[in-house]
């Protein structure tokens, strides 16, 4: 059963318009004939399909378009061209601290994040203790969120995303944050989610993690799709590419 169908997806950014340079500079540049708008294709022609339970690792150097693609899949952005067909509920953990209010307590933010993800208060009440326990934040639940360390924030965000039983789970470099113990626990939790039938998209710079956790991989370079297929094969190709780059 196909749970995610990405067909010829392209995403264009506009750089240099008045939203980037400010209204005053926009008017001055228009009057002097110096105003220019440039187009930048952050994602260009990406196509792949995932079956229910697949775990896709997305590889590529910085600026490859990985995070932009995840934002489109999660519904935060609309593709300029192409289509994305998603089957089921999505839980996305894209940016550390996104969806949280620094002035609210850890407990209040947990319920807020759950609400933003579309879960009822009753559901969050049933799962709250498990979320806080997994994040190892029992002693901090009544503290303001802004007082947490970056690692604590990451643990809470990951815990909420993974303990709400999504159909599709999207993670952007989340396993790279936290100590070794939490990394092992989060990897184990990811495997539980996958075994439960969730389809997962996972961005990481670690080929070791992708080889270990994923059955499929997507390699992106400058917004374009270089290769898609079995994780072991794609990691091998990407590894050769990096080795050749380092020799230059």
C-alpha positions as CSV (number, residue, x, y, z in Angstrom):
1,X,0.0,0.0,0.0
2,X,1.5,3.4,-1.1
3,X,1.5,5.9,1.8
4,X,3.4,8.7,0.1
5,X,3.6,9.5,-3.6
6,X,5.9,12.4,-4.6
7,X,5.7,13.2,-8.3
8,X,8.0,15.6,-10.1
9,X,8.1,18.0,-7.1
10,X,9.8,21.3,-7.6
11,X,10.0,24.3,-5.2
12,X,11.0,27.8,-6.3
13,X,12.2,30.5,-4.0
14,X,12.2,34.2,-4.9
15,X,15.2,36.2,-3.7
16,X,15.6,39.9,-3.8
17,X,11.9,40.9,-3.6
18,X,10.7,43.6,-1.2
19,X,9.9,41.0,1.5
20,X,13.7,40.3,1.7
21,X,15.1,43.8,1.3
22,X,12.5,46.0,2.9
23,X,9.9,48.4,1.5
24,X,12.3,51.4,1.6
25,X,15.1,49.7,-0.4
26,X,12.5,48.2,-2.8
27,X,11.2,51.7,-3.7
28,X,14.7,53.1,-4.0
29,X,15.9,50.3,-6.3
30,X,12.7,50.5,-8.4
31,X,13.3,54.3,-8.9
32,X,16.9,53.8,-9.8
33,X,16.3,50.8,-12.1
34,X,18.4,48.5,-9.9
35,X,15.5,46.3,-8.7
36,X,15.9,42.6,-9.6
37,X,14.2,39.5,-8.5
38,X,16.1,36.2,-8.8
39,X,14.6,32.7,-8.9
40,X,16.1,29.8,-7.0
41,X,15.0,26.2,-7.4
42,X,15.5,24.7,-3.9
43,X,14.0,21.4,-5.1
44,X,13.8,20.4,-8.8
45,X,12.0,17.4,-10.1
46,X,12.0,15.0,-7.2
47,X,10.0,11.8,-7.7
48,X,9.6,8.7,-5.4
49,X,7.1,6.4,-3.8
50,X,7.0,5.0,-0.3
51,X,5.0,2.0,0.9
52,X,3.5,1.7,4.4
53,X,6.3,1.0,6.9
54,X,9.1,2.2,4.7
55,X,11.9,4.2,6.3
56,X,13.5,6.6,3.9
57,X,16.9,8.2,4.6
58,X,17.6,11.4,2.8
59,X,21.2,12.2,2.0
60,X,23.0,15.2,0.7
61,X,25.4,18.0,1.6
62,X,24.1,21.3,3.1
63,X,22.0,23.2,0.6
64,X,20.9,20.0,-1.2
65,X,17.2,20.8,-0.6
66,X,16.5,18.1,2.0
67,X,14.8,20.2,4.6
68,X,12.8,22.1,1.9
69,X,11.5,18.8,0.6
70,X,10.4,17.6,4.1
71,X,8.5,20.9,4.6
72,X,6.6,20.3,1.4
73,X,5.8,16.7,2.4
74,X,4.6,17.9,5.8
75,X,2.3,20.5,4.3
76,X,4.2,23.6,5.5
77,X,5.1,24.5,1.9
78,X,3.3,24.0,-1.4
79,X,5.3,22.7,-4.4
80,X,5.7,25.2,-7.3
81,X,5.3,22.2,-9.6
82,X,4.4,18.6,-9.1
83,X,2.2,16.8,-6.6
84,X,2.5,15.1,-3.2
85,X,-0.1,12.5,-2.2
86,X,-0.1,11.7,1.5
87,X,-2.1,8.9,3.1
88,X,-2.7,9.3,6.9
89,X,-1.7,11.7,9.7
90,X,1.7,13.3,9.7
91,X,3.9,14.0,12.7
92,X,6.8,16.3,11.7
93,X,9.9,17.3,13.7
94,X,11.6,19.7,11.4
95,X,13.2,22.4,13.5
96,X,14.3,22.4,17.1
97,X,11.9,24.5,19.2
98,X,9.4,25.1,16.5
99,X,5.8,25.0,17.7
100,X,6.8,25.8,21.3
101,X,6.2,29.0,23.4
102,X,9.2,29.9,25.6
103,X,7.1,31.5,28.2
104,X,4.8,28.5,28.8
105,X,5.8,25.6,31.0
106,X,7.0,22.3,29.6
107,X,3.6,20.7,30.5
108,X,1.7,23.5,28.8
109,X,3.9,23.3,25.7
110,X,3.4,19.5,25.5
111,X,-0.4,20.0,25.2
112,X,0.1,23.0,22.8
113,X,2.3,20.9,20.5
114,X,-0.2,18.0,20.6
115,X,-3.0,20.4,19.7
116,X,-1.0,21.8,16.8
117,X,-0.6,18.3,15.5
118,X,-4.3,17.7,15.6
119,X,-4.6,15.5,18.7
120,X,-7.4,15.9,21.3
121,X,-6.9,17.0,24.9
122,X,-8.2,13.6,26.0
123,X,-5.6,11.8,23.9
124,X,-2.8,14.1,25.3
125,X,-4.0,13.4,28.8
126,X,-3.6,9.7,28.3
127,X,-0.2,10.0,26.7
128,X,1.3,12.9,28.7
129,X,3.1,10.9,31.4
130,X,4.6,8.6,28.8
131,X,5.8,11.6,26.8
132,X,7.4,13.3,29.7
133,X,9.0,10.1,31.0
134,X,10.5,9.3,27.6
135,X,11.9,12.8,27.4
136,X,13.3,12.5,30.9
137,X,11.8,15.8,31.9
138,X,9.7,14.7,35.0
139,X,11.6,17.2,37.2
140,X,11.1,20.1,34.7
141,X,7.5,19.8,33.7
142,X,6.5,23.0,35.5
143,X,9.6,25.0,34.4
144,X,9.3,27.6,31.6
145,X,10.3,26.0,28.2
146,X,12.9,28.8,27.6
147,X,14.9,27.5,30.6
148,X,15.5,24.1,29.0
149,X,18.8,23.3,27.3
150,X,18.8,22.6,23.5
151,X,19.1,18.8,24.3
152,X,16.0,18.9,26.6
153,X,14.0,20.7,24.0
154,X,15.0,18.2,21.4
155,X,14.1,15.3,23.7
156,X,10.6,16.7,24.3
157,X,9.9,17.5,20.6
158,X,11.1,14.0,19.6
159,X,9.0,12.4,22.4
160,X,5.8,14.1,21.3
161,X,6.4,13.4,17.6
162,X,7.1,9.7,18.2
163,X,4.6,8.8,21.0
164,X,1.5,10.0,19.2
165,X,1.5,7.0,16.8
166,X,1.6,8.9,13.4
167,X,1.0,7.2,10.0
168,X,3.9,9.2,8.6
169,X,6.8,10.4,10.8
170,X,9.2,13.1,9.5
171,X,12.5,13.8,11.2
172,X,15.1,16.4,10.2
173,X,18.5,15.7,11.9
174,X,16.7,15.1,15.3
175,X,18.8,12.1,16.2
176,X,22.0,14.2,16.0
177,X,21.0,16.1,19.2
178,X,21.3,14.7,22.7
179,X,23.7,12.4,24.5
180,X,24.6,8.9,23.5
181,X,22.0,7.3,25.8
182,X,19.1,9.3,24.3
183,X,20.3,8.6,20.7
184,X,20.1,4.9,21.4
185,X,16.7,5.3,23.0
186,X,15.4,7.4,20.1
187,X,16.7,5.0,17.5
188,X,14.9,2.2,19.4
189,X,11.7,4.2,19.5
190,X,11.9,4.9,15.8
191,X,12.2,1.2,15.1
192,X,9.1,0.6,17.2
193,X,7.2,3.3,15.3
194,X,8.2,1.7,12.0
195,X,7.3,-1.8,13.2
196,X,3.9,-0.4,14.1
197,X,3.4,0.4,10.4
198,X,4.4,4.1,10.2
199,X,6.2,5.4,7.2
200,X,9.2,7.5,8.1
201,X,11.3,10.1,6.3
202,X,14.6,10.8,8.0
203,X,17.3,13.4,7.2
204,X,20.8,12.7,8.5
205,X,24.4,13.4,7.6
206,X,25.3,10.0,9.1
207,X,25.4,7.3,6.5
208,X,25.9,4.8,9.4
209,X,22.5,5.8,10.9
210,X,20.8,5.6,7.5
211,X,22.4,2.2,6.7
212,X,21.3,0.9,10.1
213,X,17.8,2.3,10.3
214,X,16.5,2.7,6.7
215,X,15.4,0.3,4.0
216,X,15.3,3.1,1.3
217,X,17.4,6.2,0.6
218,X,17.2,9.3,-1.5
219,X,20.3,11.2,-2.5
220,X,19.8,14.9,-3.3
221,X,22.3,17.4,-4.8
222,X,21.6,21.1,-5.4
223,X,17.9,20.4,-5.3
224,X,17.9,17.6,-7.8
225,X,17.4,13.9,-7.2
226,X,20.7,12.0,-7.8
227,X,19.5,8.5,-6.8
228,X,16.7,6.7,-5.1
229,X,16.6,3.0,-4.1
230,X,17.8,0.6,-1.5
231,X,19.6,2.3,1.4
232,X,22.7,0.1,1.2
233,X,23.2,0.9,-2.5
234,X,22.5,4.6,-2.3
235,X,24.8,5.0,0.8
236,X,27.5,3.2,-1.2
237,X,27.1,5.6,-4.1
238,X,27.0,8.7,-1.8
239,X,30.1,7.5,0.1
240,X,32.1,7.2,-3.2
241,X,30.9,10.7,-4.1
242,X,32.2,12.1,-0.8
243,X,35.5,10.3,-1.1
244,X,36.0,11.7,-4.6
245,X,35.1,15.2,-3.3
246,X,37.6,15.0,-0.5
247,X,40.4,13.9,-2.9
248,X,39.9,17.1,-5.0
